[in-house]
Amino acid sequence: MRHFYLIKNPEKAGADKVARDICRYIESRKGVCVVREQEMAAETGQAAKGANGCGGFSPHFQYTDADRVPRDTECVITLGGDGTLIQAARDLAGRQIPMVGVNLGNLGYLTQIGRQEDVEGLLDSLLNGQFQLERRMMLKGSIFREMAVVKEDLALNEVVITRRETLRVLKFRIYVNGEYLSQYRADGMIAATPTGSTAYNLSAGGPIVEPNARMVILTPICPHDLNGRSIVLSAQDVVEIEVMGNDDGGQVAVFDGDMAVCMKVGDRIRIERSEVETVLVKLKNISFLDNLRSKLAGI
């Protein structure tokens, strides 16, 4: 690799210095380094989200404009945390550019190294081709209203149906491959990828899944019924969640904790495996269990 694109989270302390150090080192090794901070598109913000705080009319990117990433980019380096990398994965979905993260925050399952670790060692591995690539599945969520699609988006971690503002219990039906599964009363429902199994899904009591697996995990949030267990489905399964009750507009579909789309009673969201995958760079020869053990020990 010789051509790199850096995405830094300006809210992380020290991000500017780390970015300068990385570019200086890459260029000293005859590489090319382009830096761009996370930035909102001109069309985003309150106007895109709407007065009620829900999206649905956002532009084609949220933070990083894929059209401004050079075509010869061989690797994207994110400086921040897991959230920074996830946002980059969503914005650059379809480009299939390998990504690697430097963690400038606290707990990070996706980022490869922290600020205290050997950044130059990471760069040497990238420049010398000493790495492996992992392909992580993503989910596509399509929201239907009166049989028409009103919004589609991708998620690397999870798609969540949750309350918008009130403390009312949500009611919804779940179908798998067109077949009725169950009716739920809960604070929400998480549809997670294996990558996202250690995120919100874990906090809600869902199972931890090896990130290279191919499956969909359904985990209710604070269920008010006895059928409150997670369900693990095949990646080929198509899940549909129908909003019930009488709280019209009181629920939202949230993609990776970022894009929120208001849902009305009667709306359905279809969740299925996306044809697009996120390509992550793996540098360390550390097993998933070793990484999980070290991360959980730090909580």
Secondary structure, DSSP 8 states (H G I E B T S, - for coil): --EEEEEE-TTSTTHHHHHHHHHHHHHHTT-EEEEEE----TT-SHHHHTTTT-BSS--S-SSS-GGGS-TT--EEEEEE-HHHHHHHHHHTTTS---EEEEE-SS--SS-SEETTS-HHHHHHHHHTT--EEEEEEEEEEEEEETTEEEEEEEESSEEEEEESSS---EEEEEEETTEEEEEEEESEEEEE-SGGGGTHHHHTT-----TT--EEEEEEES-SSS----EEEETT--EEEEE-SS-TT-EEEEETTTEEEEE-TT-EEEEEEEEEEEEEEE-S---HHHHHHHHHHT-
